[in-house]
Amino acid sequence: MAEIEDIKAIKNHLQNEDLKNVYLFYGPESYLKDLYESRIRARLDVDSMNCYFFGQDADVREIESICATTSMFGDKKLVVVSGSGMFKAATETSFVDIAENSDTVIVFKEFEADKRNKLYKTVCEKGIVFQCKKQSPAEIKKVLAYEIKKAGRTVSDFALQYMIDGVGDDISRLMTELEKLILYVPQGGEINKEHIDLLCSMHYSPRLFDLNDAVANGDTDKAYRIMKGLLEDKEPPVKIIAVLSKMWSQLYSVKKLMSEGTGNAEIASYLGIKDFAASKLSRQAGRMSLEFIKAKIELCEEMDMSIKSGLIKDYAALELLTIGQ
């Protein structure tokens, strides 16, 4: 076989085509690696006595022995190897040939893999390799929406985006947060923004993005409502100011990078932020001038100095940053 690059193609293979004897799923998206392993296990309908799990200490000879042994409890055996590092180091590959002619399916789940690695090339030749990349917000929404529908709840596109903006784009973490929401919201109910605010552990409040949007658009009424909501939630004014200051500085960098033709993935890498945050900042920066952003940075610096020197209270400084024109 070879590498499969399209997510629809790997789904179709795992659901409809004959399974291979060896798979490599690698990349940062742990949810997909676990999902594909579970689908292979379901297809094999393998008994737990025929499942073998290895981690960093995986031994090639032990895996080879399992492949060479006839199953005692069923037709198939499943070997799952997680985080072994075999695809970044010199590794004996003869066990793959033995697996290919056996009743054993080997599933590797790795974070990284070197395409020049001998084992990588062997798995490409004998089985299937698929890179589990970070998914786009649209794909993540589909995953979450499917799980919510399966659980007998509903959700709006706005609430899903709000959740992704606040929790991040790691599907495994999102699924953990989703479990809380499904347990809290009764059968037939709708998961909404208020539930997400109440139950989910957010990296930061997406309302800060909304606050910046309102400020940039000159919508003082909306900016005031968001600011009041944050304060009612016991967010300290100095913390809000600090986060806003950082966001305006990031917007300046994003605006400059965008003018040079830099894409979101490179922006995320350059700023050391998640892809979803880079995408959000890019959308905001695209609606603002560089001069406007610079003015906001200067105002943030001025307010910070004024608070520290006792010239202004933190609440008043926050008002000037958000609803002062």
Number of C-alpha atoms within 10 A of each C-alpha: 12 14 17 15 13 10 15 9 11 18 13 10 15 17 15 10 10 9 16 19 24 23 24 24 26 23 18 17 19 20 17 22 24 13 11 20 21 12 14 20 21 12 14 16 14 17 14 11 12 17 15 14 13 16 15 11 11 17 13 16 12 12 22 17 13 22 26 16 12 15 16 10 12 13 14 19 27 27 21 19 23 21 17 19 21 24 23 17 13 11 14 12 16 13 17 23 16 18 22 17 11 18 19 27 25 25 25 26 26 24 19 17 20 14 12 10 15 18 22 20 18 18 22 20 13 18 21 23 24 19 22 22 16 19 18 11 18 11 11 19 19 13 14 18 18 13 17 19 12 10 15 14 19 19 16 13 13 11 18 21 18 19 26 22 21 23 21 20 21 18 21 14 14 21 15 12 18 20 14 14 21 19 10 13 16 13 12 11 13 18 21 19 16 9 16 21 16 9 13 18 16 16 10 13 18 19 17 19 19 16 23 19 18 19 21 20 13 15 14 17 12 18 25 18 12 19 23 14 13 18 14 10 10 9 13 13 19 17 11 18 22 13 15 22 21 14 17 22 18 21 25 23 20 27 23 14 17 16 10 9 8 13 14 21 14 13 23 18 12 13 12 10 13 16 21 22 20 24 18 15 23 21 14 18 23 14 12 16 12 15 10 12 20 15 12 20 22 14 16 23 14 12 24 20 13 15 16 11 10 10 11 14 15 21 15 13 22 20 16 14 21 24 18 13 8
